Amino acid sequence: MGTSVQVTPLCGVYNENPLSYLVSIDGFNFLIDCGWNDHFDPSLLEPLSRVASTVDAVLLSHPDTLHLGALPYAMKQLGLSAVVYSTEPVYRLGLLTMYDQYLSRKQVSDFDLFTLDDIDSAFQNVTRLTYAQNHHLSGKGEGIVISPHVSGHLLGGTVWKITKDGEDVIYAVDFNHRKEKHLNGINQASFVRPAVLITDAYNALNNQPYRRQKDKEFTDTIKKTLRSDGNVLLPVDTAGRVLELVQILESCWADENLNYPIFFLTYVASSTIDYVKSFLEWMSDSIAKSFEKTRENAFTLKRITLLVNKSELDSAPDGPKVVLASMASLEAGFSHDIFVEWATDPKNLVLFTERAQFGTLARMLQADPPPKAVKVTMSKRVPLVGEELIAYEEEQNRIRKEEALKASLIKEEESKSAQGADVSTSDPMVVDASNTHSLLDAGPHGGGYRDMLIDGFTPPSTSVAPMFPFYENNSDWDDFGEVINPDDYVIKDADMDQGAMHVGGDMDGKLDEGSASLIHDTRPSKVVATELTVQVKCSLIYMDFEGRSDARSIKSILSHMAPLKLVLVHGTAEATEHLKQHCLKHVCPHVYAPQIEETIDVTSDLCAYKVQLSEKLMSNVLFKKLGDYEIAWVDSEAGKTENGALSLLPLSTPAPPHESVLVGDLKMANFKQFLSDNGVQVEFAGGALRCGEYVTLRKVGDASHKGGGSGTQQIVIEGPLCEDYYKIREYLYSQFYLL
């Protein structure tokens, strides 16, 4: 039997709710993603609350609310205490996303599900990994290796590979195969033939236009509105897909020398861009190469102004403008207020770049046809004044007095218990504090101890005699004095990170100025809410810039991966069922789509055995280095050691001959460069490599094999038997290892 694998969805199946899944591998429980929606509905977390205490590790895949929004609440209220793993951008940008969510709601409600301290505490012990880094678990997870890989959806977004005994469990949701301005696409070659693949059906029914066509339509729509003297609002997330939109707008404005102002407005806008500037190694190859060539950071924004307060936007000059504001759902944040102000003007445009969450104002506006009028609640926090302020202060004074009284009573009880401690009176150093004066007044022959001053000093209950605190110095000394441990004086990165988080987290250890002022504003306040009916006269347009693979690409990628077992999550019932039927026909025979809290067993049917390689066998094996590995052909027979373990032993009879095996993967573009470097005139022609005048190389794969890249492939050399033919064949052989 292979590695035991069970999958239990906790949220996000047969719908577009937040993502949260329990994956158990040989009894080790992974919570993969811990998402929440913009309503912060606690009922969605009931399945998580029942298993939170059993979780051994948490894996976060993306830095947005749908993937990590419930982490602070789960750690504070649900008993989740496991170690958390993510990439550096997911950690940093996820932290800022939660700051923005909290501040947005605290300004319009008495939000108390979690605090900034809860956010800091939840992210404090996150272990950060780099792409393709193999992290070996210990203890209960001994033998399990986790590794993050590029997902292509958000900066730092992750496809998680979990490996045990040579079998891979892949968690790949919200991935994107296309290269974008600031992100590379998923590397499909890293995920061929996994034992289990967990993926989503979110886009299983949607197809997208080509990127260049989509980018041009996006910018043309914005420019048309601006030239008609209208404003453009883009409701965006805090630190996710907004980064791609920023790059598109920055590039368009630079290419066409446009002067319309663009504003990026969130409570953490400055901190977000500051962090992103330091994450160039996590971005696309084009951004990295551009930086190496020009030394200019792609996120040094020249045409976009960062704002952290709506008053700054209100004071901007009149005229057409573009505003990217959080939240994308329009449920809270600056985008909600701006929409209410701009919706009544037919010249304005609200441009949605992602499908909004169900039940939100944005999803309602994306309906076809959109509503002509919507009811909204306008809320704001105002300072208390007059009688309300007086009543509040009186209540606070009453509470403080009660707390002080309780503290004094507790202190008095502790003092009495300390004084009444049972101590031995036979010891001459023991003094009864109640007889202090009689002892001091006794004469030199009266049996008292006149040299002892105990007035104002109460001995602890555990002491056998009154004494002042004394701590023995056990430091080591050498010929030069006390031995110093340099590590005691090193400021650890974790301590620096914790210190930065407590005040809000940008590169200088501070929140954006506007956000910090909100935190430090301790004036008594209340929330005032007003119900409004907004007549929606502005234009409403939805363009897909979600950065996810579309239906056509998902099906192709799944066929390439060719998993042994497939689990579908996160998508509407229609999309999930459609993809399930497709995969049963074209991908693999074992496809599952479980319900909430339904545990499915996807244990591999393969049998894995651990064997020992005997010394006699290994002494005759000749290894050849292949990249980071060493490989060899071994002929052996199975046997058992003295303790009963399986072992591979040398053959007792001569080994039969075997066909030569070429090990390696030839990239035609790399081989073309290799031939060119060795003086061979070479060019691509008709999908083949034309070498010199007579020789042609072509790569032929088994197209009928499911999984594409996992099938057999051949390199065919065509041409007459001449000197060039043998020379090119020799060059070709040099690219492989012959076993």
Secondary structure, 3 states (H helix, E strand, C coil): CCCCEEEEEEECCCCCCCCEEEEEECCEEEEECCCCCCCCCHHHHHHHHHHHHHCCEEECCCCCHHHHCCHHHHHHHCCCCCEEEEEHHHHHHHHHHHHHHHHHHHCCCCCCCCCHHHHHHHHHCEEEECCCCCEECCHHHCCEEEEEEECCCCCCCEEEEEEECCEEEEEECCCCCCCCCCCCCCCHHHCCCCCEEEEECCCCCCCCCCHHHHHHHHHHHHHHHHHCCCCEEEEECCCCCHHHHHHHHHHHHHHHCCCCCEEEECCCHHHHHHHHHCCHHHCCHHHHHHHHHHCCCCCCCCCEEEECCHHHHHCCCCCCCEEEEECCCCCCCHHHHHHHHHCCCCCCEEEECCCCCCCCHHHHHCCCCCCCEEEEEEEEEEECCHHHHHHHHHHHHHHHHHHHHHHHHHHHHHHHHHHCCCCCCCCCCCCCHHHHHHHHHCCCCCCCCCCCCCCCCCCCCCCCCCCCCCCCCCCCEECCEECCCHHHHCCCHHHHHHHHHHHCCCCCCCCCHHHHHHHHCCCCEEEEEEEEEEECCCEEEECCCCCCCCHHHHHHHHHHHCCCEEEEECCCHHHHHHHHHHHHHHCCCCEECCCCCCCEECCCCCCCCCCEECHHHHCCCCCEEECCEEECCCCEEEEECCCCCEEEEECCCCCCCCCCCEECCCCHHHHHHHHHHCCCCEEEECCEEEECCCEEEEEEECCCCCCHHHCCEEEEEECCCCHHHHHHHHHHHCCCEEC
